[in-house]
Amino acid sequence: MRRSRIRLWGFVAAVVLLAGAAVLSAGAKAADGPIPCSAFQRNGSGGWRVLAPVTMDIGGRLYSPIVGSTLAAGSIQRGVEMSDLLDQQCGNR
């Protein structure tokens, strides 16, 4: 009886770890691929202004912000913090 409980808890732990890895993997996909940095300009408050038409693949879904709009610092699009992603890929300029 005790061994079956240990096996059960081992199985549950493995499932939880695999599910966590899948979630982390989905988040990593959001940052995959180059972002056309020339389409964005960082503003003084930590956000990014959209300067040109652009379409980005974020986590397997297309996202096209409107030219002239601002992606505020901390704003989340498609489950990704855009200012952080742009800081990582385009530099914190």
mmCIF file as gemmi writes it, N, C-alpha and C atoms, coordinates in Angstrom:
data_model
loop_
_atom_site.group_PDB
_atom_site.id
_atom_site.type_symbol
_atom_site.label_atom_id
_atom_site.label_alt_id
_atom_site.label_comp_id
_atom_site.label_asym_id
_atom_site.label_entity_id
_atom_site.label_seq_id
_atom_site.pdbx_PDB_ins_code
_atom_site.Cartn_x
_atom_site.Cartn_y
_atom_site.Cartn_z
_atom_site.occupancy
_atom_site.B_iso_or_equiv
_atom_site.pdbx_formal_charge
_atom_site.auth_seq_id
_atom_site.auth_asym_id
_atom_site.pdbx_PDB_model_num
ATOM 1 N N . MET Axp A 1 ? 0.822 -1.195 0 1 0 ? 1 A 1
ATOM 2 C CA . MET Axp A 1 ? 0 0 0 1 0 ? 1 A 1
ATOM 3 C C . MET Axp A 1 ? 0.87 1.264 0 1 0 ? 1 A 1
ATOM 4 N N . ARG Axp A 2 ? 1.908 1.255 0.834 1 0 ? 2 A 1
ATOM 5 C CA . ARG Axp A 2 ? 2.785 2.417 0.935 1 0 ? 2 A 1
ATOM 6 C C . ARG Axp A 2 ? 3.52 2.675 -0.379 1 0 ? 2 A 1
ATOM 7 N N . ARG Axp A 3 ? 3.973 1.614 -1.034 1 0 ? 3 A 1
ATOM 8 C CA . ARG Axp A 3 ? 4.677 1.773 -2.309 1 0 ? 3 A 1
ATOM 9 C C . ARG Axp A 3 ? 3.76 2.34 -3.386 1 0 ? 3 A 1
ATOM 10 N N . SER Axp A 4 ? 2.523 1.935 -3.392 1 0 ? 4 A 1
ATOM 11 C CA . SER Axp A 4 ? 1.599 2.458 -4.405 1 0 ? 4 A 1
ATOM 12 C C . SER Axp A 4 ? 1.343 3.95 -4.183 1 0 ? 4 A 1
ATOM 13 N N . ARG Axp A 5 ? 1.309 4.401 -2.928 1 0 ? 5 A 1
ATOM 14 C CA . ARG Axp A 5 ? 1.152 5.836 -2.641 1 0 ? 5 A 1
ATOM 15 C C . ARG Axp A 5 ? 2.376 6.617 -3.105 1 0 ? 5 A 1
ATOM 16 N N . ILE Axp A 6 ? 3.553 6.059 -2.863 1 0 ? 6 A 1
ATOM 17 C CA . ILE Axp A 6 ? 4.782 6.722 -3.299 1 0 ? 6 A 1
ATOM 18 C C . ILE Axp A 6 ? 4.802 6.826 -4.819 1 0 ? 6 A 1
ATOM 19 N N . ARG Axp A 7 ? 4.428 5.763 -5.503 1 0 ? 7 A 1
ATOM 20 C CA . ARG Axp A 7 ? 4.371 5.799 -6.969 1 0 ? 7 A 1
ATOM 21 C C . ARG Axp A 7 ? 3.354 6.823 -7.453 1 0 ? 7 A 1
ATOM 22 N N . LEU Axp A 8 ? 2.205 6.856 -6.783 1 0 ? 8 A 1
ATOM 23 C CA . LEU Axp A 8 ? 1.165 7.816 -7.162 1 0 ? 8 A 1
ATOM 24 C C . LEU Axp A 8 ? 1.68 9.247 -7.011 1 0 ? 8 A 1
ATOM 25 N N . TRP Axp A 9 ? 2.328 9.555 -5.89 1 0 ? 9 A 1
ATOM 26 C CA . TRP Axp A 9 ? 2.855 10.907 -5.681 1 0 ? 9 A 1
ATOM 27 C C . TRP Axp A 9 ? 3.977 11.226 -6.669 1 0 ? 9 A 1
ATOM 28 N N . GLY Axp A 10 ? 4.763 10.253 -7.013 1 0 ? 10 A 1
ATOM 29 C CA . GLY Axp A 10 ? 5.798 10.45 -8.029 1 0 ? 10 A 1
ATOM 30 C C . GLY Axp A 10 ? 5.189 10.766 -9.378 1 0 ? 10 A 1
ATOM 31 N N . PHE Axp A 11 ? 4.11 10.064 -9.713 1 0 ? 11 A 1
ATOM 32 C CA . PHE Axp A 11 ? 3.416 10.316 -10.969 1 0 ? 11 A 1
ATOM 33 C C . PHE Axp A 11 ? 2.797 11.716 -10.971 1 0 ? 11 A 1
ATOM 34 N N . VAL Axp A 12 ? 2.166 12.09 -9.866 1 0 ? 12 A 1
ATOM 35 C CA . VAL Axp A 12 ? 1.554 13.422 -9.76 1 0 ? 12 A 1
ATOM 36 C C . VAL Axp A 12 ? 2.626 14.506 -9.889 1 0 ? 12 A 1
ATOM 37 N N . ALA Axp A 13 ? 3.755 14.317 -9.24 1 0 ? 13 A 1
ATOM 38 C CA . ALA Axp A 13 ? 4.841 15.3 -9.327 1 0 ? 13 A 1
ATOM 39 C C . ALA Axp A 13 ? 5.345 15.419 -10.764 1 0 ? 13 A 1
ATOM 40 N N . ALA Axp A 14 ? 5.477 14.31 -11.462 1 0 ? 14 A 1
ATOM 41 C CA . ALA Axp A 14 ? 5.937 14.342 -12.858 1 0 ? 14 A 1
ATOM 42 C C . ALA Axp A 14 ? 4.948 15.089 -13.747 1 0 ? 14 A 1
ATOM 43 N N . VAL Axp A 15 ? 3.651 14.863 -13.539 1 0 ? 15 A 1
ATOM 44 C CA . VAL Axp A 15 ? 2.63 15.548 -14.335 1 0 ? 15 A 1
ATOM 45 C C . VAL Axp A 15 ? 2.684 17.055 -14.08 1 0 ? 15 A 1
ATOM 46 N N . VAL Axp A 16 ? 2.828 17.451 -12.828 1 0 ? 16 A 1
ATOM 47 C CA . VAL Axp A 16 ? 2.9 18.872 -12.489 1 0 ? 16 A 1
ATOM 48 C C . VAL Axp A 16 ? 4.134 19.511 -13.119 1 0 ? 16 A 1
ATOM 49 N N . LEU Axp A 17 ? 5.262 18.844 -13.068 1 0 ? 17 A 1
ATOM 50 C CA . LEU Axp A 17 ? 6.478 19.383 -13.668 1 0 ? 17 A 1
ATOM 51 C C . LEU Axp A 17 ? 6.346 19.514 -15.184 1 0 ? 17 A 1
ATOM 52 N N . LEU Axp A 18 ? 5.762 18.512 -15.834 1 0 ? 18 A 1
ATOM 53 C CA . LEU Axp A 18 ? 5.575 18.576 -17.289 1 0 ? 18 A 1
ATOM 54 C C . LEU Axp A 18 ? 4.607 19.689 -17.67 1 0 ? 18 A 1
ATOM 55 N N . ALA Axp A 19 ? 3.553 19.871 -16.904 1 0 ? 19 A 1
ATOM 56 C CA . ALA Axp A 19 ? 2.597 20.95 -17.187 1 0 ? 19 A 1
ATOM 57 C C . ALA Axp A 19 ? 3.273 22.304 -17.017 1 0 ? 19 A 1
ATOM 58 N N . GLY Axp A 20 ? 4.099 22.462 -15.996 1 0 ? 20 A 1
ATOM 59 C CA . GLY Axp A 20 ? 4.828 23.71 -15.796 1 0 ? 20 A 1
ATOM 60 C C . GLY Axp A 20 ? 5.792 23.982 -16.933 1 0 ? 20 A 1
ATOM 61 N N . ALA Axp A 21 ? 6.451 22.951 -17.418 1 0 ? 21 A 1
ATOM 62 C CA . ALA Axp A 21 ? 7.376 23.114 -18.544 1 0 ? 21 A 1
ATOM 63 C C . ALA Axp A 21 ? 6.625 23.536 -19.799 1 0 ? 21 A 1
ATOM 64 N N . ALA Axp A 22 ? 5.424 23.009 -20.003 1 0 ? 22 A 1
ATOM 65 C CA . ALA Axp A 22 ? 4.627 23.389 -21.177 1 0 ? 22 A 1
ATOM 66 C C . ALA Axp A 22 ? 4.233 24.855 -21.104 1 0 ? 22 A 1
ATOM 67 N N . VAL Axp A 23 ? 3.876 25.337 -19.928 1 0 ? 23 A 1
ATOM 68 C CA . VAL Axp A 23 ? 3.518 26.744 -19.764 1 0 ? 23 A 1
ATOM 69 C C . VAL Axp A 23 ? 4.721 27.636 -20.031 1 0 ? 23 A 1
ATOM 70 N N . LEU Axp A 24 ? 5.874 27.275 -19.498 1 0 ? 24 A 1
ATOM 71 C CA . LEU Axp A 24 ? 7.084 28.063 -19.739 1 0 ? 24 A 1
ATOM 72 C C . LEU Axp A 24 ? 7.465 28.05 -21.211 1 0 ? 24 A 1
ATOM 73 N N . SER Axp A 25 ? 7.277 26.914 -21.864 1 0 ? 25 A 1
ATOM 74 C CA . SER Axp A 25 ? 7.594 26.813 -23.284 1 0 ? 25 A 1
ATOM 75 C C . SER Axp A 25 ? 6.686 27.72 -24.098 1 0 ? 25 A 1
ATOM 76 N N . ALA Axp A 26 ? 5.414 27.802 -23.75 1 0 ? 26 A 1
ATOM 77 C CA . ALA Axp A 26 ? 4.481 28.675 -24.468 1 0 ? 26 A 1
ATOM 78 C C . ALA Axp A 26 ? 4.883 30.132 -24.301 1 0 ? 26 A 1
ATOM 79 N N . GLY Axp A 27 ? 5.354 30.505 -23.119 1 0 ? 27 A 1
ATOM 80 C CA . GLY Axp A 27 ? 5.803 31.868 -22.893 1 0 ? 27 A 1
ATOM 81 C C . GLY Axp A 27 ? 7.053 32.187 -23.687 1 0 ? 27 A 1
ATOM 82 N N . ALA Axp A 28 ? 7.924 31.214 -23.839 1 0 ? 28 A 1
ATOM 83 C CA . ALA Axp A 28 ? 9.151 31.451 -24.585 1 0 ? 28 A 1
ATOM 84 C C . ALA Axp A 28 ? 8.868 31.687 -26.057 1 0 ? 28 A 1
ATOM 85 N N . LYS Axp A 29 ? 7.843 31.047 -26.58 1 0 ? 29 A 1
ATOM 86 C CA . LYS Axp A 29 ? 7.518 31.223 -27.993 1 0 ? 29 A 1
ATOM 87 C C . LYS Axp A 29 ? 7.162 32.666 -28.309 1 0 ? 29 A 1
ATOM 88 N N . ALA Axp A 30 ? 6.666 33.388 -27.338 1 0 ? 30 A 1
ATOM 89 C CA . ALA Axp A 30 ? 6.297 34.769 -27.581 1 0 ? 30 A 1
ATOM 90 C C . ALA Axp A 30 ? 7.491 35.61 -27.979 1 0 ? 30 A 1
ATOM 91 N N . ALA Axp A 31 ? 8.646 35.232 -27.491 1 0 ? 31 A 1
ATOM 92 C CA . ALA Axp A 31 ? 9.845 36.014 -27.775 1 0 ? 31 A 1
ATOM 93 C C . ALA Axp A 31 ? 10.61 35.484 -28.985 1 0 ? 31 A 1
ATOM 94 N N . ASP Axp A 32 ? 10.145 34.39 -29.583 1 0 ? 32 A 1
ATOM 95 C CA . ASP Axp A 32 ? 10.834 33.823 -30.742 1 0 ? 32 A 1
ATOM 96 C C . ASP Axp A 32 ? 10.697 34.719 -31.948 1 0 ? 32 A 1
ATOM 97 N N . GLY Axp A 33 ? 11.733 34.732 -32.74 1 0 ? 33 A 1
ATOM 98 C CA . GLY Axp A 33 ? 11.688 35.489 -33.991 1 0 ? 33 A 1
ATOM 99 C C . GLY Axp A 33 ? 12.068 36.938 -33.788 1 0 ? 33 A 1
ATOM 100 N N . PRO Axp A 34 ? 12.626 37.509 -34.838 1 0 ? 34 A 1
ATOM 101 C CA . PRO Axp A 34 ? 13.049 38.906 -34.743 1 0 ? 34 A 1
ATOM 102 C C . PRO Axp A 34 ? 11.868 39.87 -34.801 1 0 ? 34 A 1
ATOM 103 N N . ILE Axp A 35 ? 11.986 40.933 -34.071 1 0 ? 35 A 1
ATOM 104 C CA . ILE Axp A 35 ? 10.997 42.009 -34.119 1 0 ? 35 A 1
ATOM 105 C C . ILE Axp A 35 ? 11.608 43.126 -34.955 1 0 ? 35 A 1
ATOM 106 N N . PRO Axp A 36 ? 10.861 43.685 -35.903 1 0 ? 36 A 1
ATOM 107 C CA . PRO Axp A 36 ? 11.391 44.79 -36.71 1 0 ? 36 A 1
ATOM 108 C C . PRO Axp A 36 ? 11.491 46.059 -35.85 1 0 ? 36 A 1
ATOM 109 N N . CYS Axp A 37 ? 12.626 46.24 -35.221 1 0 ? 37 A 1
ATOM 110 C CA . CYS Axp A 37 ? 12.818 47.322 -34.259 1 0 ? 37 A 1
ATOM 111 C C . CYS Axp A 37 ? 12.654 48.703 -34.874 1 0 ? 37 A 1
ATOM 112 N N . SER Axp A 38 ? 12.878 48.821 -36.187 1 0 ? 38 A 1
ATOM 113 C CA . SER Axp A 38 ? 12.734 50.122 -36.842 1 0 ? 38 A 1
ATOM 114 C C . SER Axp A 38 ? 11.279 50.597 -36.844 1 0 ? 38 A 1
ATOM 115 N N . ALA Axp A 39 ? 10.35 49.705 -36.547 1 0 ? 39 A 1
ATOM 116 C CA . ALA Axp A 39 ? 8.935 50.069 -36.51 1 0 ? 39 A 1
ATOM 117 C C . ALA Axp A 39 ? 8.519 50.641 -35.154 1 0 ? 39 A 1
ATOM 118 N N . PHE Axp A 40 ? 9.469 50.695 -34.198 1 0 ? 40 A 1
ATOM 119 C CA . PHE Axp A 40 ? 9.155 51.15 -32.848 1 0 ? 40 A 1
ATOM 120 C C . PHE Axp A 40 ? 10.158 52.193 -32.373 1 0 ? 40 A 1
ATOM 121 N N . GLN Axp A 41 ? 9.692 53.061 -31.481 1 0 ? 41 A 1
ATOM 122 C CA . GLN Axp A 41 ? 10.571 54.046 -30.852 1 0 ? 41 A 1
ATOM 123 C C . GLN Axp A 41 ? 10.228 54.098 -29.376 1 0 ? 41 A 1
ATOM 124 N N . ARG Axp A 42 ? 11.239 53.971 -28.545 1 0 ? 42 A 1
ATOM 125 C CA . ARG Axp A 42 ? 11.028 53.999 -27.088 1 0 ? 42 A 1
ATOM 126 C C . ARG Axp A 42 ? 10.737 55.428 -26.651 1 0 ? 42 A 1
ATOM 127 N N . ASN Axp A 43 ? 9.777 55.581 -25.747 1 0 ? 43 A 1
ATOM 128 C CA . ASN Axp A 43 ? 9.474 56.918 -25.231 1 0 ? 43 A 1
ATOM 129 C C . ASN Axp A 43 ? 10.033 57.075 -23.816 1 0 ? 43 A 1
ATOM 130 N N . GLY Axp A 44 ? 9.952 58.253 -23.286 1 0 ? 44 A 1
ATOM 131 C CA . GLY Axp A 44 ? 10.542 58.569 -21.993 1 0 ? 44 A 1
ATOM 132 C C . GLY Axp A 44 ? 9.919 57.86 -20.812 1 0 ? 44 A 1
ATOM 133 N N . SER Axp A 45 ? 8.701 57.371 -20.953 1 0 ? 45 A 1
ATOM 134 C CA . SER Axp A 45 ? 8.032 56.709 -19.831 1 0 ? 45 A 1
ATOM 135 C C . SER Axp A 45 ? 8.197 55.192 -19.855 1 0 ? 45 A 1
ATOM 136 N N . GLY Axp A 46 ? 9.08 54.697 -20.728 1 0 ? 46 A 1
ATOM 137 C CA . GLY Axp A 46 ? 9.345 53.257 -20.767 1 0 ? 46 A 1
ATOM 138 C C . GLY Axp A 46 ? 8.48 52.491 -21.746 1 0 ? 46 A 1
ATOM 139 N N . GLY Axp A 47 ? 7.566 53.158 -22.423 1 0 ? 47 A 1
ATOM 140 C CA . GLY Axp A 47 ? 6.727 52.51 -23.425 1 0 ? 47 A 1
ATOM 141 C C . GLY Axp A 47 ? 7.357 52.592 -24.801 1 0 ? 47 A 1
ATOM 142 N N . TRP Axp A 48 ? 6.658 52.095 -25.788 1 0 ? 48 A 1
ATOM 143 C CA . TRP Axp A 48 ? 7.142 52.101 -27.165 1 0 ? 48 A 1
ATOM 144 C C . TRP Axp A 48 ? 6.049 52.621 -28.08 1 0 ? 48 A 1
ATOM 145 N N . ARG Axp A 49 ? 6.403 53.537 -28.973 1 0 ? 49 A 1
ATOM 146 C CA . ARG Axp A 49 ? 5.474 54.093 -29.956 1 0 ? 49 A 1
ATOM 147 C C . ARG Axp A 49 ? 5.636 53.329 -31.26 1 0 ? 49 A 1
ATOM 148 N N . VAL Axp A 50 ? 4.508 53.01 -31.898 1 0 ? 50 A 1
ATOM 149 C CA . VAL Axp A 50 ? 4.521 52.279 -33.168 1 0 ? 50 A 1
ATOM 150 C C . VAL Axp A 50 ? 4.693 53.308 -34.289 1 0 ? 50 A 1
ATOM 151 N N . LEU Axp A 51 ? 5.794 53.191 -35.044 1 0 ? 51 A 1
ATOM 152 C CA . LEU Axp A 51 ? 6.123 54.161 -36.092 1 0 ? 51 A 1
ATOM 153 C C . LEU Axp A 51 ? 5.701 53.715 -37.489 1 0 ? 51 A 1
ATOM 154 N N . ALA Axp A 52 ? 5.598 52.422 -37.714 1 0 ? 52 A 1
ATOM 155 C CA . ALA Axp A 52 ? 5.32 51.898 -39.054 1 0 ? 52 A 1
ATOM 156 C C . ALA Axp A 52 ? 4.439 50.659 -38.95 1 0 ? 52 A 1
ATOM 157 N N . PRO Axp A 53 ? 3.755 50.31 -40.037 1 0 ? 53 A 1
ATOM 158 C CA . PRO Axp A 53 ? 2.948 49.08 -40.014 1 0 ? 53 A 1
ATOM 159 C C . PRO Axp A 53 ? 3.84 47.865 -39.726 1 0 ? 53 A 1
ATOM 160 N N . VAL Axp A 54 ? 3.38 47.034 -38.845 1 0 ? 54 A 1
ATOM 161 C CA . VAL Axp A 54 ? 4.156 45.855 -38.459 1 0 ? 54 A 1
ATOM 162 C C . VAL Axp A 54 ? 3.191 44.757 -38.015 1 0 ? 54 A 1
ATOM 163 N N . THR Axp A 55 ? 3.555 43.524 -38.336 1 0 ? 55 A 1
ATOM 164 C CA . THR Axp A 55 ? 2.811 42.369 -37.852 1 0 ? 55 A 1
ATOM 165 C C . THR Axp A 55 ? 3.819 41.443 -37.194 1 0 ? 55 A 1
ATOM 166 N N . MET Axp A 56 ? 3.516 41.029 -35.968 1 0 ? 56 A 1
ATOM 167 C CA . MET Axp A 56 ? 4.423 40.173 -35.207 1 0 ? 56 A 1
ATOM 168 C C . MET Axp A 56 ? 3.718 38.878 -34.852 1 0 ? 56 A 1
ATOM 169 N N . ASP Axp A 57 ? 4.478 37.812 -34.837 1 0 ? 57 A 1
ATOM 170 C CA . ASP Axp A 57 ? 3.981 36.514 -34.388 1 0 ? 57 A 1
ATOM 171 C C . ASP Axp A 57 ? 4.306 36.413 -32.9 1 0 ? 57 A 1
ATOM 172 N N . ILE Axp A 58 ? 3.28 36.46 -32.079 1 0 ? 58 A 1
ATOM 173 C CA . ILE Axp A 58 ? 3.465 36.395 -30.629 1 0 ? 58 A 1
ATOM 174 C C . ILE Axp A 58 ? 2.746 35.153 -30.126 1 0 ? 58 A 1
ATOM 175 N N . GLY Axp A 59 ? 3.529 34.17 -29.764 1 0 ? 59 A 1
ATOM 176 C CA . GLY Axp A 59 ? 2.952 32.927 -29.263 1 0 ? 59 A 1
ATOM 177 C C . GLY Axp A 59 ? 2.087 32.222 -30.282 1 0 ? 59 A 1
ATOM 178 N N . GLY Axp A 60 ? 2.45 32.319 -31.556 1 0 ? 60 A 1
ATOM 179 C CA . GLY Axp A 60 ? 1.691 31.644 -32.602 1 0 ? 60 A 1
ATOM 180 C C . GLY Axp A 60 ? 0.466 32.416 -33.075 1 0 ? 60 A 1
ATOM 181 N N . ARG Axp A 61 ? 0.291 33.64 -32.598 1 0 ? 61 A 1
ATOM 182 C CA . ARG Axp A 61 ? -0.836 34.477 -33.016 1 0 ? 61 A 1
ATOM 183 C C . ARG Axp A 61 ? -0.296 35.79 -33.552 1 0 ? 61 A 1
ATOM 184 N N . LEU Axp A 62 ? -0.898 36.277 -34.618 1 0 ? 62 A 1
ATOM 185 C CA . LEU Axp A 62 ? -0.445 37.522 -35.222 1 0 ? 62 A 1
ATOM 186 C C . LEU Axp A 62 ? -0.985 38.724 -34.465 1 0 ? 62 A 1
ATOM 187 N N . TYR Axp A 63 ? -0.137 39.722 -34.318 1 0 ? 63 A 1
ATOM 188 C CA . TYR Axp A 63 ? -0.502 40.951 -33.626 1 0 ? 63 A 1
ATOM 189 C C . TYR Axp A 63 ? -0.005 42.121 -34.464 1 0 ? 63 A 1
ATOM 190 N N . SER Axp A 64 ? -0.894 43.047 -34.804 1 0 ? 64 A 1
ATOM 191 C CA . SER Axp A 64 ? -0.556 44.226 -35.607 1 0 ? 64 A 1
ATOM 192 C C . SER Axp A 64 ? -1.005 45.479 -34.873 1 0 ? 64 A 1
ATOM 193 N N . PRO Axp A 65 ? -0.098 46.105 -34.121 1 0 ? 65 A 1
ATOM 194 C CA . PRO Axp A 65 ? -0.484 47.326 -33.416 1 0 ? 65 A 1
ATOM 195 C C . PRO Axp A 65 ? -0.709 48.46 -34.418 1 0 ? 65 A 1
ATOM 196 N N . ILE Axp A 66 ? -1.553 49.399 -34.073 1 0 ? 66 A 1
ATOM 197 C CA . ILE Axp A 66 ? -1.905 50.52 -34.941 1 0 ? 66 A 1
ATOM 198 C C . ILE Axp A 66 ? -0.774 51.543 -34.958 1 0 ? 66 A 1
ATOM 199 N N . VAL Axp A 67 ? -0.401 51.984 -36.166 1 0 ? 67 A 1
ATOM 200 C CA . VAL Axp A 67 ? 0.64 53.006 -36.305 1 0 ? 67 A 1
ATOM 201 C C . VAL Axp A 67 ? 0.202 54.258 -35.548 1 0 ? 67 A 1
ATOM 202 N N . GLY Axp A 68 ? 1.123 54.811 -34.765 1 0 ? 68 A 1
ATOM 203 C CA . GLY Axp A 68 ? 0.835 55.99 -33.963 1 0 ? 68 A 1
ATOM 204 C C . GLY Axp A 68 ? 0.414 55.663 -32.544 1 0 ? 68 A 1
ATOM 205 N N . SER Axp A 69 ? 0.073 54.392 -32.287 1 0 ? 69 A 1
ATOM 206 C CA . SER Axp A 69 ? -0.323 54.018 -30.931 1 0 ? 69 A 1
ATOM 207 C C . SER Axp A 69 ? 0.916 53.819 -30.066 1 0 ? 69 A 1
ATOM 208 N N . THR Axp A 70 ? 0.714 53.8 -28.761 1 0 ? 70 A 1
ATOM 209 C CA . THR Axp A 70 ? 1.805 53.608 -27.816 1 0 ? 70 A 1
ATOM 210 C C . THR Axp A 70 ? 1.54 52.344 -27.006 1 0 ? 70 A 1
ATOM 211 N N . LEU Axp A 71 ? 2.561 51.524 -26.909 1 0 ? 71 A 1
ATOM 212 C CA . LEU Axp A 71 ? 2.504 50.341 -26.052 1 0 ? 71 A 1
ATOM 213 C C . LEU Axp A 71 ? 3.107 50.768 -24.721 1 0 ? 71 A 1
ATOM 214 N N . ALA Axp A 72 ? 2.266 51.032 -23.76 1 0 ? 72 A 1
ATOM 215 C CA . ALA Axp A 72 ? 2.707 51.548 -22.462 1 0 ? 72 A 1
ATOM 216 C C . ALA Axp A 72 ? 3.577 50.523 -21.737 1 0 ? 72 A 1
ATOM 217 N N . ALA Axp A 73 ? 4.481 51.027 -20.913 1 0 ? 73 A 1
ATOM 218 C CA . ALA Axp A 73 ? 5.308 50.139 -20.095 1 0 ? 73 A 1
ATOM 219 C C . ALA Axp A 73 ? 4.397 49.266 -19.246 1 0 ? 73 A 1
ATOM 220 N N . GLY Axp A 74 ? 4.646 47.974 -19.279 1 0 ? 74 A 1
ATOM 221 C CA . GLY Axp A 74 ? 3.837 47.034 -18.509 1 0 ? 74 A 1
ATOM 222 C C . GLY Axp A 74 ? 2.58 46.557 -19.205 1 0 ? 74 A 1
ATOM 223 N N . SER Axp A 75 ? 2.283 47.088 -20.386 1 0 ? 75 A 1
ATOM 224 C CA . SER Axp A 75 ? 1.071 46.656 -21.084 1 0 ? 75 A 1
ATOM 225 C C . SER Axp A 75 ? 1.243 45.228 -21.599 1 0 ? 75 A 1
ATOM 226 N N . ILE Axp A 76 ? 0.155 44.498 -21.597 1 0 ? 76 A 1
ATOM 227 C CA . ILE Axp A 76 ? 0.194 43.088 -21.996 1 0 ? 76 A 1
ATOM 228 C C . ILE Axp A 76 ? -0.693 42.891 -23.222 1 0 ? 76 A 1
ATOM 229 N N . GLN Axp A 77 ? -0.104 42.274 -24.25 1 0 ? 77 A 1
ATOM 230 C CA . GLN Axp A 77 ? -0.813 41.928 -25.471 1 0 ? 77 A 1
ATOM 231 C C . GLN Axp A 77 ? -0.6 40.446 -25.73 1 0 ? 77 A 1
ATOM 232 N N . ARG Axp A 78 ? -1.677 39.717 -25.923 1 0 ? 78 A 1
ATOM 233 C CA . ARG Axp A 78 ? -1.577 38.278 -26.198 1 0 ? 78 A 1
ATOM 234 C C . ARG Axp A 78 ? -0.808 37.539 -25.101 1 0 ? 78 A 1
ATOM 235 N N . GLY Axp A 79 ? -0.907 38.042 -23.867 1 0 ? 79 A 1
ATOM 236 C CA . GLY Axp A 79 ? -0.253 37.4 -22.737 1 0 ? 79 A 1
ATOM 237 C C . GLY Axp A 79 ? 1.226 37.711 -22.595 1 0 ? 79 A 1
ATOM 238 N N . VAL Axp A 80 ? 1.716 38.699 -23.363 1 0 ? 80 A 1
ATOM 239 C CA . VAL Axp A 80 ? 3.138 39.054 -23.325 1 0 ? 80 A 1
ATOM 240 C C . VAL Axp A 80 ? 3.273 40.525 -22.965 1 0 ? 80 A 1
ATOM 241 N N . GLU Axp A 81 ? 4.194 40.831 -22.044 1 0 ? 81 A 1
ATOM 242 C CA . GLU Axp A 81 ? 4.458 42.228 -21.71 1 0 ? 81 A 1
ATOM 243 C C . GLU Axp A 81 ? 5.304 42.819 -22.833 1 0 ? 81 A 1
ATOM 244 N N . MET Axp A 82 ? 4.665 43.625 -23.663 1 0 ? 82 A 1
ATOM 245 C CA . MET Axp A 82 ? 5.276 44.114 -24.896 1 0 ? 82 A 1
ATOM 246 C C . MET Axp A 82 ? 6.489 45.006 -24.655 1 0 ? 82 A 1
ATOM 247 N N . SER Axp A 83 ? 6.426 45.923 -23.688 1 0 ? 83 A 1
ATOM 248 C CA . SER Axp A 83 ? 7.572 46.808 -23.464 1 0 ? 83 A 1
ATOM 249 C C . SER Axp A 83 ? 8.789 45.999 -23.042 1 0 ? 83 A 1
ATOM 250 N N . ASP Axp A 84 ? 8.591 44.961 -22.251 1 0 ? 84 A 1
ATOM 251 C CA . ASP Axp A 84 ? 9.693 44.104 -21.83 1 0 ? 84 A 1
ATOM 252 C C . ASP Axp A 84 ? 10.261 43.337 -23.026 1 0 ? 84 A 1
ATOM 253 N N . LEU Axp A 85 ? 9.375 42.802 -23.871 1 0 ? 85 A 1
ATOM 254 C CA . LEU Axp A 85 ? 9.814 42.079 -25.062 1 0 ? 85 A 1
ATOM 255 C C . LEU Axp A 85 ? 10.598 42.995 -26.001 1 0 ? 85 A 1
ATOM 256 N N . LEU Axp A 86 ? 10.1 44.205 -26.212 1 0 ? 86 A 1
ATOM 257 C CA . LEU Axp A 86 ? 10.8 45.163 -27.075 1 0 ? 86 A 1
ATOM 258 C C . LEU Axp A 86 ? 12.124 45.589 -26.453 1 0 ? 86 A 1
ATOM 259 N N . ASP Axp A 87 ? 12.163 45.757 -25.128 1 0 ? 87 A 1
ATOM 260 C CA . ASP Axp A 87 ? 13.42 46.086 -24.449 1 0 ? 87 A 1
ATOM 261 C C . ASP Axp A 87 ? 14.453 44.981 -24.691 1 0 ? 87 A 1
ATOM 262 N N . GLN Axp A 88 ? 14.009 43.721 -24.602 1 0 ? 88 A 1
ATOM 263 C CA . GLN Axp A 88 ? 14.925 42.58 -24.77 1 0 ? 88 A 1
ATOM 264 C C . GLN Axp A 88 ? 15.44 42.502 -26.2 1 0 ? 88 A 1
ATOM 265 N N . GLN Axp A 89 ? 14.541 42.647 -27.174 1 0 ? 89 A 1
ATOM 266 C CA . GLN Axp A 89 ? 14.934 42.403 -28.555 1 0 ? 89 A 1
ATOM 267 C C . GLN Axp A 89 ? 15.436 43.648 -29.279 1 0 ? 89 A 1
ATOM 268 N N . CYS Axp A 90 ? 15.006 44.81 -28.857 1 0 ? 90 A 1
ATOM 269 C CA . CYS Axp A 90 ? 15.4 46.036 -29.565 1 0 ? 90 A 1
ATOM 270 C C . CYS Axp A 90 ? 16.313 46.911 -28.722 1 0 ? 90 A 1
ATOM 271 N N . GLY Axp A 91 ? 16.584 46.513 -27.535 1 0 ? 91 A 1
ATOM 272 C CA . GLY Axp A 91 ? 17.458 47.294 -26.663 1 0 ? 91 A 1
ATOM 273 C C . GLY Axp A 91 ? 16.682 48.316 -25.876 1 0 ? 91 A 1
ATOM 274 N N . ASN Axp A 92 ? 17.131 48.573 -24.706 1 0 ? 92 A 1
ATOM 275 C CA . ASN Axp A 92 ? 16.48 49.54 -23.826 1 0 ? 92 A 1
ATOM 276 C C . ASN Axp A 92 ? 17.048 50.923 -24.152 1 0 ? 92 A 1
ATOM 277 N N . ARG Axp A 93 ? 16.654 51.453 -25.309 1 0 ? 93 A 1
ATOM 278 C CA . ARG Axp A 93 ? 17.222 52.713 -25.781 1 0 ? 93 A 1
ATOM 279 C C . ARG Axp A 93 ? 16.348 53.89 -25.464 1 0 ? 93 A 1
